[in-house]
Amino acid sequence: MPKRAIMLLTAVSLAMPVASAAYAQDITVTAPRHRERSSTTGAPIETVTTSRVVNTADLDLRTDAGMKALRGRVEEAARKACAWLDQVYPLTADDSPPCVKTAVDKAMADAQALAAR
């Protein structure tokens, strides 16, 4: 292989990990839940959350395909986090936000901000 081709391949292979690392970051999906006031103690409503981390290292968030793949991962993480909250905190306040939608909307807003960098 000519020396020039080897140098070019080396330069490209060295630059690729740096370029992908600039866009690789985890997105945290946080599921919210408001617990009802205790009827026996009158204790105030408590907001509890659980989080799941979604890795984006293999995604290019600058592309529609990358954002679509991320949305799928975020939705799955939100469903799992909200299901856990349903098990651990089955009673919720009437004003508790829709768990999955709230978690997905916040995580995707964070992803949009990350992609804009």
C-alpha angles and dihedrals in degrees: 000000000000116000091240092056091049091051091049093049090048092051092049094047092050093049097048099069091048093051094048092044090057089065099036114103136133122253117214117219110204119192115203129208131177113210120216123253111265110254091207101047103020089227114169123263112273125211113219128183140183126198138209125194119227116200117222099179093115095045132085102216091192090074132071090234091053093049092046091052090047092051090055091052092045093050091051092049091048092050091051093046093048092047089054091051089050089056098044098036106026095165114071135177119257090243094053108131119244099275105214096039093048093048094046094046093052095045093048091049087054090049092051090053091049092049091050092060 
